């Protein structure tokens, strides 16, 4: 690891902040230093690109202008505002933390990174970002951008996939953070990592801090940061059962034991949970259709004549799982009772008013694209 002198640190701060003052991104959450605005934007930006986040952020702030509004919101409104951003636990944790602020802190924000980590869903990076930007605490905000930027600047070769490596970077960055403008410093590092020092297609030759970039000076940009590969997401095959009656489509709300809790989807059945024809034989499509038909008849008193929707299965990837969803459809001439089924009939034109996960939107699009006449209204 490179060690910088006090003079080098001063030069770096000046160079970085001069560039940021001229070229820093004009983002809606940078219009002020309100901790609520910083917090919501940082949570949204986890695993999501800036250009995607901007309209979500603006809509979220229009829906929940204050932390109190967020704390008091009903779940359906919250999930609808988050719909499409993914990683839905982030939305629930936002609300839990908002309720902590309103109830435990009487509406006053904790002002240090250490205190901020007591709020639900706020880890070291987000705490550092809020504390430095909103409250001027001289503390680094170490996210993927900071890992990449400082690994290259200082030739830090510790594996960033290991949790303990964060402390290595925090110790290295802490003395470099500008004591007068810590928030601007951290935001400048974010912008640097999103531009000249990207993970791919970086441009160190034109970087404003190339004179400080040891990886560029030694021709080793591609070697940093060091990161071992994460395991590939596990393939999870599902069937989606699209049941249509004169009353609409059969939808279920995901419960607290499932991913996508609180969101609405067509009934989803794990292929692995369906019984094989016998103990020595694996499932095939015909056997699965028969098993699903029996399950709906036995458990829910619903008689279905299932057919397969054409085309490839719908695919959607989460951090550790890749869902592959085969669509099945049953058209009913009359509307049966749902006395034994934990769902409801929803008119096609009304489905979009419910909180829907991305995988449900993909299923609806695939269903229509295969020639089915359903009219699912858009948001």
N, C-alpha and C positions, 0 to 999 in steps of 0.2 A: 504494500500500500504506500502511495505517495504521501509525504508529510509536507504541508505548506507552511511557509514562514508567515509571520504576522503581516509583513509587507505584501506578500502574495495574496493573502486573504483579503486585505483592504483593496487591492487592485481588482480582485475577482468580484467583490461586492459592487464596486463602482461600475465595472464593465457590465455586469449582469443587469443591474438596476437601470443604468442608462439605456440599455437595449429595451428592457421591459417598459420603461416610460414612453419609449417611442413606438414599440411594436407589439406590446402586450395585447392579447385578444380582448375585444369589447364584448363582454358577456353580461347577460341581464342580472346575474347574481353578483356582479362586481360593481354595480351602481352605488352600493353603499357597503357598510361593514356590519350590517345587522346580523347577529349570530343565527337567527332563524333562517335567513336567506342563505347564509354560508352553509349551514347544516343540511338543509333540504337539498341544495345543489350537490353537495359532496356525497350524500347518500345516493342520489339519483345517478351520479357519475360512476359509481361502483359498477364495473362490468358493462358500462354503456357509453357509447360515443357522445361527444359534446353536441354534435349537430342533432342527434336524436333526442337528447335531453332538453334542449332549449324550449320546444313547444310544450313538452310535458311540464317543465318547471313553470312556465308562464300560466298554464291552465291550473296547475296545483295552487299557485299563489292567488289566482283569482277565486278559486274554490275555498281555500283555507288561508285567508290573508294574515292570520296571526297564529301563534302557537296555541292559543286558547281555542281558536276555531278548529284546529286539527285535533286537539285533545277531546273536543266535544262531538266530533263528527261520527255519524253512524258508519258501520263497517262497509255497507254496500256502496256508499258515496266515496269512501276512501279507496276501496278496491277498484271502482270504476275510474277514478282519477289516475290510478296507477296502471290500469290495464294496458298491456303492450310493452311495459318496461321490463317485465320479467323479474325473477328473483323476488317473489312476492313477499317473503318474510321481511324484506326491507321496509315495506309500507306499514306492516303491523308494528314493527319495532319503532318506526317513526312515531306512531301514535302512542305507544307505550311510553316512550321517552317524553313526548309532549305532556302526557298526563303526570309523569314524574315532576316535570318542571312546574306545572300548574299547581300540583298538590303538595309535593315535598319541598319545593323551593319557592312557593308562593308567587310563581310567575317570573322569578328572577333567575337569570342564567348563571350557572357556575362559570367562573372566569379563567380557570387554569386547566391545562391538559389533564392533569392528574384527577381533578374533580369531574371533568367532563366524561371520563371513562366510566364513571358510576352510572351514567345514563344508558338505558338499554340500546344496544345496537351501535354504540360509539366505541370504536377501537382506537388504538394509538394514532393512526394516521388522521382519522377524522377529528379526533381531539386536538391534535397538533394544528390542523388547518383552522378550526374554529378559534382556538386560543390565540393563534398568531394573527389571523386576519381580523377577527372581531375585537380582541382584547389586547393585542400587542405583546403577548408573551413571547419571549425569545426562545422558541422551541422549533425543531424541524418537523415537517410533515412528510413522513417517509412512505410514499406510495410507489407504484410501479415506475412512474416517471423518475422519482428521486433515486430509486435503486439503479435505474439505467444510467442516469446522468452522472451520479457520483461514482458508480463503478467504473465508468470510462474516464472521468476526470482524475480519479485517484488510484486507478488500477486495483480496485478491491475485487479479489477473486473468490470471496466466500460465496457459497451457493445460496442464492436468494430464495430458493424453494424451501429452505430450512428455516423454521420459525426463529431460531436463536440468532440468525444472521441480522435480523432487524436491529438488534442492540449494537452490532458492529457498525452499521451504517449510522445509527443515531449518535453514537459516540464520535464518529468521524465528522458528521455534519454539524453537530451542535456548535463547535467553535467557529464555524464558517457563517452561520446564520447572521444576517445583518441585525445588530442590536437596536437600531433606530427604526428599521422598516421590516420587521420579521414577516409580516403578512405578505407584503409585496415580494420579498425574497422567495418565499415558498411558492407564490403564484408564478413568479418568473421561472422557477425550476419546472413547474408543471408545463408552462408554455414551451420551454426549451425542450423538454422531453416529448412534446407533441409535434415538434417541428424539426429542427436541425438534428436532434438526437433521438429520433424515432427508433423503434425496434427494427423496422424494416425501412429501406430506402432513406436512410439517414443522410445528412449532408454536412459532415463535419468540416469540409473545406470552407464553407461559408458561415459556419457557426460564429456567433459573436464572441464565444469564449474558447475558440480553438487554440488560443495561445496557452490556455490552462488545461487543455485536454490531453492527458498523458497517453491515452489510447490512440489518439490521432497522431500525436508526435512520434509514436513508436510503431505506427502502422498496424495496430491491434484492435481497431474498433470492433470488428466482428467477434472478438473473443469475450466481450463484456456486454451485459452482465453474465455471470456464470449461473446457469439454472438447469437443474435436472428436469427431464420431461415428466409431466404428470401422467398417470395411467390413463388409457383411453376410456371414455365413458362406457359404462356397461349397457349392452343392448337389452331393452325391455320391450317385448312384443305385446301389444294390446289389440283387442277388438273394440271398436266403437259401435254401439247398437243405436242406429238412427230409427226411431219409431215415430211414424207420422199418422195422425188421426185427424178427423175434422176439427178438433180443438187445437191442433198445432203439433209441436214436437215435444218429445219426452226429454226433459233435462233434469239433472241431479246437481245438488250443491256439494262440493267436496268438503269432507268433514275434517276435524282437527287431527285425525290420525293419518291424513293423506297429504301428499304434495298438493299445492294449489288450493290450500284451505280457503273456503269461502267463495271460490269461483265456481261458475256453472259450466257444465259440459254435457254432451251426450253421455249416456251410461258407458263406462269404460270397464272392460273385463281383462284381467291379466291372462294371457294365453297359458302361462304356467299353472294357473289355478284350475284350469279345466281338466276333468278326469280323462285319461286316455281310454281307448276302447277296451283294452285289457292291460294287465300288468306288464306285458312284454312289448307293447306296441306304442309308439309315440303318436301324438295327435297329428291328424291331417285336417284339411279344411272341412271336409264333409263331417267328420267326427266332431269337430269343434262346433259347427253349426247345430248339430243335433244336441250337443251338450248345453249350448246356450239356450236353445229352444226349451229343453227340459227345465233348465234353471228358472227361466222366466215364468213357465207354467207352474212349476212346483212352489217356488218361493213367492211369486208376485201375482199369481192368478192372471197372467197375461198370455194370450195365445198369439204367437208370432209366426209368420211365414217369412223366414229370412232369406234374402238374396245378397250377393256380394256386389258392392259398388266397384265398378271397373277402375283400372289405373293402378299405379303403384301405391303402396301404403303411405300414409302421411308420416313424415319424419320430423322430429323436433328434439333438439339436444339441450340438455341441462348440464350443469357442471360435471356431475358424476353419472348421468344416465342419458341414453339416447333412446327415446320412445319411437317405436315403429307401430303405427296404428292402422290396422286393416278395417275398412268401413263396411258395415253391414246395414241393410235397410229393411224395414218392414212397413208396408202400407196397410192401414186399418180402415175399413169402411165405416165403422162406428167408433165412438170414444169410450173405452172401458174405464171402469173405476180404478183409482189408484190407492184403494184402501190398504193394500199390502205393499205398495211400492214407495220408497222414500224420495219422491221427485214430484214434478208437476208438468202439466201441459203448458206450453208457451207458444203463442202464435209466431209464425216465422218473422213477421214484421216487428215483433216485440223483443226478439232474442237479443238484439244489439243494445237494449236498454239495461241488460243485466251485466254484472262484472264477468267478463270472459277472458280466459287465458289465451295466449297466442296459439296454443295447439288447437283450441276449439275453433278459432278463426280459420286456421288452416284446414280443419276438417270441413267446415261449412263451405269454404271456397272450393275444395276438391269435390265435394258432393255436387255443387252447382256446375262445376266444369265438366262433370261426367254426364251432363245432359238431364239432370233432375230439375224439375220445374220450381223448386223452392225459391221463394223470394225473401232472402235474409236482408233486412234493412241495415244500412251502414250507419256508423255514428255520425 
